[in-house]
């Protein structure tokens, strides 16, 4: 049923819970997991680079992605499930939706909300947008 599961992460407790849920499903269905961190860049959302933005180097972005993926996996038993770690720059919901199509994802598992700008929202804006627009089932983990 599910052969490829995408887990979006920002290393929040919600995304760590999503990974644990995805691992259980992957083990049950003998599926692979794509663990995805999207490095949010304002240019990806607005389409231009403001003269007032703070410059972040490519190396800093890649390091942040590596650390986020490591932090998400820290202390979690991956149960011999194949995991592909990816870091892509852009707007999180757009990148996740593109990955669903490009990688032929069967299921997206993500936290109800993460470290976004509005903490405590009922459902995070990224989760909400992916839930509405994804071409595959989406499982939101609280």
C-alpha positions as a Markdown table, in Angstrom:
| # | Residue | x | y | z |
|---|---|---|---|---|
| 1 | Unk | 0.0 | 0.0 | 0.0 |
| 2 | Unk | 2.6 | 2.6 | 1.0 |
| 3 | Unk | 6.1 | 2.1 | -0.5 |
| 4 | Unk | 7.5 | 5.6 | 0.0 |
| 5 | Unk | 6.7 | 7.8 | 2.9 |
| 6 | Unk | 7.8 | 11.4 | 3.2 |
| 7 | Unk | 8.3 | 12.8 | 6.7 |
| 8 | Unk | 8.8 | 16.6 | 6.8 |
| 9 | Unk | 10.9 | 17.8 | 9.8 |
| 10 | Unk | 12.0 | 20.9 | 11.5 |
| 11 | Unk | 13.3 | 18.9 | 14.5 |
| 12 | Unk | 10.3 | 20.0 | 16.7 |
| 13 | Unk | 8.7 | 17.4 | 19.0 |
| 14 | Unk | 5.8 | 17.2 | 16.6 |
| 15 | Unk | 8.0 | 16.2 | 13.7 |
| 16 | Unk | 9.8 | 13.7 | 15.9 |
| 17 | Unk | 6.5 | 12.1 | 16.7 |
| 18 | Unk | 5.6 | 12.1 | 13.0 |
| 19 | Unk | 8.9 | 10.2 | 12.3 |
| 20 | Unk | 8.1 | 7.6 | 15.0 |
| 21 | Unk | 4.6 | 7.1 | 13.4 |
| 22 | Unk | 6.1 | 6.9 | 9.9 |
| 23 | Unk | 8.7 | 4.3 | 11.1 |
| 24 | Unk | 5.9 | 2.1 | 12.5 |
| 25 | Unk | 4.0 | 2.3 | 9.2 |
| 26 | Unk | 7.2 | 1.8 | 7.1 |
| 27 | Unk | 8.0 | -1.3 | 9.1 |
| 28 | Unk | 4.4 | -2.6 | 8.6 |
| 29 | Unk | 4.3 | -2.0 | 4.9 |
| 30 | Unk | 8.1 | -2.5 | 4.2 |
| 31 | Unk | 8.3 | 1.0 | 2.9 |
| 32 | Unk | 11.2 | 3.5 | 2.6 |
| 33 | Unk | 11.2 | 6.9 | 4.3 |
| 34 | Unk | 12.3 | 10.2 | 2.9 |
| 35 | Unk | 13.2 | 12.5 | 5.8 |
| 36 | Unk | 12.9 | 16.0 | 4.4 |
| 37 | Unk | 14.1 | 19.3 | 5.9 |
| 38 | Unk | 13.1 | 22.4 | 4.0 |
| 39 | Unk | 15.5 | 25.3 | 4.6 |
| 40 | Unk | 13.1 | 28.2 | 4.4 |
| 41 | Unk | 14.4 | 31.1 | 2.3 |
| 42 | Unk | 12.3 | 34.3 | 2.1 |
| 43 | Unk | 13.3 | 34.6 | -1.6 |
| 44 | Unk | 11.5 | 31.3 | -2.3 |
| 45 | Unk | 8.3 | 32.9 | -0.9 |
| 46 | Unk | 8.6 | 36.4 | -2.2 |
| 47 | Unk | 10.5 | 35.8 | -5.3 |
| 48 | Unk | 13.2 | 38.4 | -4.8 |
| 49 | Unk | 16.0 | 39.3 | -2.4 |
| 50 | Unk | 15.5 | 42.4 | -0.3 |
| 51 | Unk | 18.5 | 44.6 | 0.3 |
| 52 | Unk | 17.6 | 44.5 | 4.0 |
| 53 | Unk | 17.8 | 40.7 | 4.5 |
| 54 | Unk | 20.6 | 39.1 | 6.4 |
| 55 | Unk | 22.9 | 37.1 | 4.2 |
| 56 | Unk | 23.3 | 33.4 | 5.0 |
| 57 | Unk | 25.9 | 31.4 | 3.2 |
| 58 | Unk | 25.2 | 28.2 | 1.4 |
| 59 | Unk | 27.4 | 26.4 | 3.9 |
| 60 | Unk | 25.4 | 27.7 | 6.9 |
| 61 | Unk | 22.1 | 26.6 | 5.2 |
| 62 | Unk | 23.6 | 23.1 | 4.6 |
| 63 | Unk | 24.9 | 22.9 | 8.2 |
| 64 | Unk | 21.5 | 23.8 | 9.6 |
| 65 | Unk | 19.9 | 21.2 | 7.4 |
| 66 | Unk | 22.3 | 18.5 | 8.5 |
| 67 | Unk | 21.9 | 19.4 | 12.2 |
| 68 | Unk | 18.1 | 19.4 | 11.9 |
| 69 | Unk | 18.1 | 16.0 | 10.3 |
| 70 | Unk | 20.4 | 14.6 | 12.9 |
| 71 | Unk | 18.4 | 16.1 | 15.8 |
| 72 | Unk | 15.2 | 14.6 | 14.4 |
| 73 | Unk | 16.8 | 11.1 | 14.4 |
| 74 | Unk | 18.5 | 11.5 | 17.7 |
| 75 | Unk | 17.5 | 8.7 | 20.1 |
| 76 | Unk | 14.9 | 7.2 | 17.7 |
| 77 | Unk | 15.2 | 3.5 | 16.8 |
| 78 | Unk | 14.9 | 3.4 | 13.0 |
| 79 | Unk | 14.0 | -0.3 | 13.1 |
| 80 | Unk | 16.0 | -1.2 | 10.0 |
| 81 | Unk | 13.8 | 1.0 | 7.8 |
| 82 | Unk | 15.7 | 2.6 | 4.9 |
| 83 | Unk | 15.8 | 6.4 | 5.4 |
| 84 | Unk | 16.9 | 8.9 | 2.7 |
| 85 | Unk | 17.8 | 12.2 | 4.3 |
| 86 | Unk | 17.2 | 15.3 | 2.1 |
| 87 | Unk | 17.6 | 19.1 | 2.6 |
| 88 | Unk | 16.0 | 21.4 | 0.0 |
| 89 | Unk | 15.8 | 25.2 | 0.1 |
| 90 | Unk | 12.5 | 26.9 | -0.6 |
| 91 | Unk | 9.1 | 27.5 | 0.9 |
| 92 | Unk | 8.2 | 24.4 | 3.0 |
| 93 | Unk | 4.8 | 23.7 | 1.7 |
| 94 | Unk | 5.8 | 24.2 | -1.9 |
| 95 | Unk | 8.8 | 22.0 | -1.6 |
| 96 | Unk | 6.9 | 19.2 | 0.2 |
| 97 | Unk | 4.1 | 19.3 | -2.5 |
| 98 | Unk | 6.8 | 19.2 | -5.3 |
| 99 | Unk | 8.5 | 16.2 | -3.6 |
| 100 | Unk | 5.2 | 14.3 | -3.5 |
| 101 | Unk | 5.0 | 14.5 | -7.2 |
| 102 | Unk | 8.7 | 14.2 | -8.2 |
| 103 | Unk | 9.5 | 11.3 | -5.8 |
| 104 | Unk | 6.2 | 9.5 | -6.3 |
| 105 | Unk | 5.4 | 9.7 | -2.5 |
| 106 | Unk | 2.6 | 7.4 | -1.3 |
| 107 | Unk | 2.1 | 9.1 | 2.1 |
| 108 | Unk | 3.1 | 12.3 | 3.8 |
| 109 | Unk | 3.5 | 12.2 | 7.6 |
| 110 | Unk | 4.1 | 15.4 | 9.4 |
| 111 | Unk | 3.6 | 17.1 | 12.7 |
| 112 | Unk | 0.5 | 19.2 | 13.3 |
| 113 | Unk | 2.7 | 22.2 | 13.8 |
| 114 | Unk | 6.3 | 23.0 | 14.4 |
| 115 | Unk | 8.6 | 25.9 | 15.0 |
| 116 | Unk | 6.7 | 28.3 | 12.7 |
| 117 | Unk | 6.2 | 31.9 | 13.5 |
| 118 | Unk | 2.8 | 31.4 | 15.1 |
| 119 | Unk | 3.3 | 29.0 | 18.0 |
| 120 | Unk | 0.1 | 27.3 | 19.3 |
| 121 | Unk | -1.8 | 27.6 | 16.1 |
| 122 | Unk | -4.6 | 24.9 | 15.8 |
| 123 | Unk | -2.9 | 23.5 | 12.7 |
| 124 | Unk | 0.3 | 24.9 | 11.3 |
| 125 | Unk | 0.1 | 26.7 | 8.0 |
| 126 | Unk | 2.5 | 24.3 | 6.3 |
| 127 | Unk | 0.6 | 21.2 | 7.5 |
| 128 | Unk | -2.7 | 22.8 | 6.5 |
| 129 | Unk | -1.5 | 23.6 | 3.0 |
| 130 | Unk | 0.0 | 20.2 | 2.4 |
| 131 | Unk | -3.1 | 18.5 | 3.7 |
| 132 | Unk | -5.3 | 20.5 | 1.3 |
| 133 | Unk | -3.1 | 20.2 | -1.8 |
| 134 | Unk | -1.2 | 17.0 | -1.7 |
| 135 | Unk | -1.8 | 14.4 | -4.4 |
| 136 | Unk | -1.5 | 11.6 | -1.8 |
| 137 | Unk | -2.8 | 10.8 | 1.7 |
| 138 | Unk | -1.5 | 13.0 | 4.5 |
| 139 | Unk | -1.2 | 11.9 | 8.1 |
| 140 | Unk | -1.0 | 14.7 | 10.6 |
| 141 | Unk | 0.5 | 13.7 | 14.0 |
| 142 | Unk | -0.2 | 15.6 | 17.2 |
